[in-house]
Each structure stands twice: as structure tokens, then as C-alpha cells.
Amino acid sequence: MMPAPGVSRTKRGCGMNTTLVINRKGGAGKTTVSINLASYFAAANVATTIMDYDPQGSSLHWLKLRNPTLAKIHGSNAAPEKANGRRDDCRSATSATSAKRSCPTSAPRRR
């Protein structure tokens, strides 16, 4: 398997590229960008995972509706737990060389 473009190989012969798609404004296309990047890398035979930090879970919903004959994209729900302590069901990530993260507009700022 090839590493994501721009990722050098480590001593073990693999590398991982992480792309964070974040914007404070809602409706800016964060999920659209994330799923298109994930589709591009998956089509290029790069193992890919989408980590969805948005409680709405749109990218994971998209994965469930995606044609299963296309290249595999793993999904992982990284959204904070709901008040009832539950999260929506999703496919868990197993291994990937490329991870796309879709974050909610209310993602905390780091200083």
C-alpha cells in the first residue's frame, strides 16, 4: 500500500497523513470537503478513515449510503457523548494511512 502523497515512510515502512477540516462558520462545506478528500484518497488505494467530530454525523451518514462496491473508507465517530451517554452507531476505524477529520463549528480553540 502506498503512503498518502507527501508522507515519508517511517522505519516500519508506513506513514500517515492527517487532514483536519475546520471552520467556525456553519455551512462552510467542511463535511463536503472531508468526504471528497476521503473519496479521492480511497480511489487512489490509500487506506482512509473519516473521523467525524460533529454530533450531527453527516459524514458517517454519507458513508452508510455510499455504494459498497467503491473503495473502502472507514468511519469513526469522534463526537462528544450526548447527554444520555450514548453516541450514534458507526463503523470503527481499523487501519489507515490517511485520516480526514470533519469538525463541528463549535470546535474548541487551542491557544
RAPECOR-V984376 format. One record per backbone hydrogen bond with DSSP energy under -1.0 kcal/mol. NH is the residue of the N-H (numbers start at 1). CO is the residue of the C=O. Records with the same first field share a line. If there is no record, write none. Layout:
BEGIN
NH=CO / CO
END
This chain:
BEGIN
7=4
10=14
13=10
17=97
19=99
21=101
33=29
34=30
35=31
36=32
37=33
38=34
39=35
40=36
41=37
42=38
43=39
44=40
45=42
46=41
49=98
50=74
51=100
52=76
53=102
57=54
61=57
62=58
63=59
64=60
65=61
66=62
70=67
74=48
76=50
78=52
82=86
85=82
97=47
98=47
99=17
100=49
101=19
102=51
103=21
107=104
END
